[in-house]
Amino acid sequence: MEHVNHPFSELFEQLGLPADSASIQTFIETHSPLPEKTALADAPFWNAGQAAFLRNAWEEDADWAETVDQLNIALRKS
């Protein structure tokens, strides 16, 4: 099985969000820090489709899982 590494920009596109560097940085700064007790997919700023995508990527260890994990880490930093 081939391992696919998706950059943040592709993840943001997949989530239907602006995917340029400035928009990604603004999103992370706006929504950080995400409380430790809040699962990434349960964060209040996702719509239902975005939350489902993130949850499925994580639970199924899909090829998006590594990039979703990187987003999770980025949102935990203050």
C-alpha positions in Angstrom: 0.0 0.0 0.0 1.4 3.4 -1.0 1.7 6.0 1.7 0.3 9.4 0.6 1.4 12.5 2.4 -1.1 15.4 1.9 0.1 18.9 2.6 -2.1 21.3 4.7 -3.3 23.1 1.6 -4.9 19.9 0.3 -6.5 19.2 3.7 -7.9 22.7 3.8 -9.2 22.3 0.2 -10.8 19.0 1.3 -12.5 20.8 4.2 -13.8 23.5 1.8 -11.6 26.2 3.4 -9.3 28.7 1.8 -6.0 26.9 1.2 -3.4 29.6 0.7 -0.7 29.9 3.3 -2.0 33.2 4.8 -5.5 31.7 5.2 -4.2 28.6 6.8 -2.1 30.6 9.2 -5.0 32.8 10.0 -7.3 29.8 10.6 -4.8 28.2 13.0 -4.1 31.5 14.9 -7.9 32.2 15.2 -8.8 28.8 16.5 -5.8 28.1 18.8 -5.3 26.9 21.3 -7.8 24.1 21.1 -8.4 22.7 24.6 -6.8 19.4 25.3 -10.1 17.8 26.4 -11.7 18.7 23.0 -11.2 16.2 20.2 -10.2 17.8 17.0 -13.4 16.7 15.2 -15.5 18.0 18.1 -14.2 21.6 17.9 -17.1 24.0 17.6 -15.8 25.7 14.4 -16.3 22.7 12.1 -19.5 22.1 10.3 -21.0 18.6 10.3 -19.3 17.5 7.1 -15.9 18.7 8.1 -16.2 17.1 11.5 -17.2 13.8 9.9 -14.3 13.9 7.5 -11.8 14.6 10.3 -13.3 11.9 12.5 -13.3 9.3 9.7 -9.7 10.1 8.6 -8.5 9.6 12.2 -10.6 6.5 13.0 -9.9 4.7 9.8 -6.2 5.7 9.7 -6.8 6.9 6.2 -4.1 8.5 4.1 -5.3 11.8 5.5 -4.6 10.7 9.1 -1.1 12.1 9.3 -2.1 15.5 8.0 -5.1 15.6 10.3 -2.8 14.8 13.2 -0.5 17.7 12.1 -3.5 20.0 12.1 -4.5 18.7 15.5 -1.0 19.5 16.9 -0.9 23.0 15.2 -4.3 23.9 16.8 -3.1 22.8 20.3 -0.3 25.4 20.3 -0.9 28.8 21.7 
